[in-house]
Amino acid sequence: MAKINFLLAALTALIPLALGMIWYSSKVFGKPWMAAAGLTEEDAKTKLNMPLVFGLTYVFGFFISISLHFSVIHQFGFTALLVPEMNHPLAPETLTAANALLEPFTTSFRTLRHGAIHGTITGLFFVTPIIAIGSMFEFRGWKYILIQAGYWTVSCALMGAIICQYA
């Protein structure tokens, strides 16, 4: 049974920061994003506490990384299907049998590609709707939604790829 790799989670939590420096730079999506968000460069310089923003981005990136372990590594929950109640008298034997059955497959589908696919799916079908719903209530346009959703989908794809390959 796979376990969460906290060191890897700490390392992949840096991806949203690194990608954000590129994605939101003035040469990529920075200017259109600021316009869609109703911000100016002066706002960014005077209103944002950048150490706090970067620090919290890292902390929240760590949470996302931990969550992605469960999306990109399939072997986590399989034994729970076989052992719905751990205090059942057959639970220890069933769990031992399930682990023995899974042992040859514990690293199946542990590739960059597989993790990127699941990270992309998470970005598109979980993160994007959350961004879109919140953005609609904040009267943000589709340009804003697409820039944000694209950033998080790429972040999740990169994080998922690395987690799946190396966890």
Salt bridges, closest charged atoms under 4 A:
ASP43 OD1 - LYS47 NZ 3.43
GLU138 OE1 - ARG140 NE 3.56
